[in-house]
Amino acid sequence: MSDSTDINALLRARLPAGVPLQIPPPCLVDMQGEPVAYVEGESLTMRFPVLARYQNPIGHMQGGFIVAALDNTLGPFSYLIAPPSVTTSLNTQYLRPVTQEMPHITCHARLVERTRTQLFLAGEVRDDAGRVLAMCQAVCQILPQKAG
């Protein structure tokens, strides 16, 4: 699946009734993320441009923006698996810099384990050559459904 409208439609369809969420969220729109692939219950891959406004003083993409790209991949993925859910921890390791010469980065989120109340997710950031630039582990709390 490569069309953001399809992912957005899936997200809207899986939201519990009466949950007022903006899909896609403004942070994802601002980062210009676009879905690349989705495998139901397994993984979501998104692509993000490396923009000049994300650069740190030495010209690399600032770590916070790299994590934001990961979170903008992990968040929708967690909602596709178990809406509603919220991230309770997100730990990131940086392996290589995201340089200004890179036109974009690709973020891949995958499900590691699901329990009754939590999702354990893993994420990677790669360049066009497939090199891992950063990786993360996330835990999401599955929120109880409101009776209605």
C-alpha positions, -999 to +999 in steps of 0.1 A: +000+000+000+016+033-010-012+059-008-016+080+024-053+082+018-055+044+022-036+045+055-057+074+068-089+056+058-077+024+077-069+046+107-103+063+107-120+029+103-103+014+133-109+043+157-135+036+184-167+056+180-165+090+195-127+093+196-120+128+183-086+125+166-072+144+137-061+120+110-034+126+097-021+145+127-005+179+121+030+167+131+029+140+103+016+165+078+043+190+087+070+164+083+056+154+049+056+117+058+043+093+031+034+056+036+055+032+016+042-002+027+018-017+053+016-053+062-015-058+085-005-066+120+032-068+112+048-036+099+044-001+085+071+017+064+070+055+059+093+079+040+102+114+052+122+141+034+154+154+050+146+191+051+171+219+057+150+232+086+157+199+104+195+204+104+215+208+136+246+232+136+268+207+118+243+202+090+229+168+100+193+160+107+188+168+144+181+137+165+148+150+177+135+151+142+148+116+135+128+104+166+098+124+154+099+106+121+101+073+140+072+083+163+052+094+132+056+058+120+052+039+152+022+060+163+000+053+133+012+016+133+001+012+170-033+026+161-036+002+132-029-027+156-048-017+188-067+016+189-066+036+211-030+033+224-003+057+236+034+055+236+048+051+271+085+047+262+106+053+231+143+045+233+165+054+203+201+046+193+218+066+166+243+046+144+251+070+116+243+106+108+214+116+086+232+140+063+219+169+042+229+150+010+202+124+018+169+133+000+149+113+025+149+086+052+127+055+054+113+045+088+101+010+094+080+000+124+073-037+133+054-055+160+077-075+183+050-086+208+015-079+219+001-085+253-034-078+266-024-043+276+008-034+257+025-034+223+062-038+220+075-023+188+108-019+171+118+007+145+146+015+121+157+044+101+174+036+068+190+055+039+185+048+002+213+023+003+196+003+031+221+013+058+206+015+093+210+050+106+190+047+138+170+021+156+145+022+185+123+002+208+089+014+219+062+003+243+026+014+238-001+011+263-034-002+249-061+020+264-094+005+276-124+010+253-150+033+266-184+018+269-208+036+247 
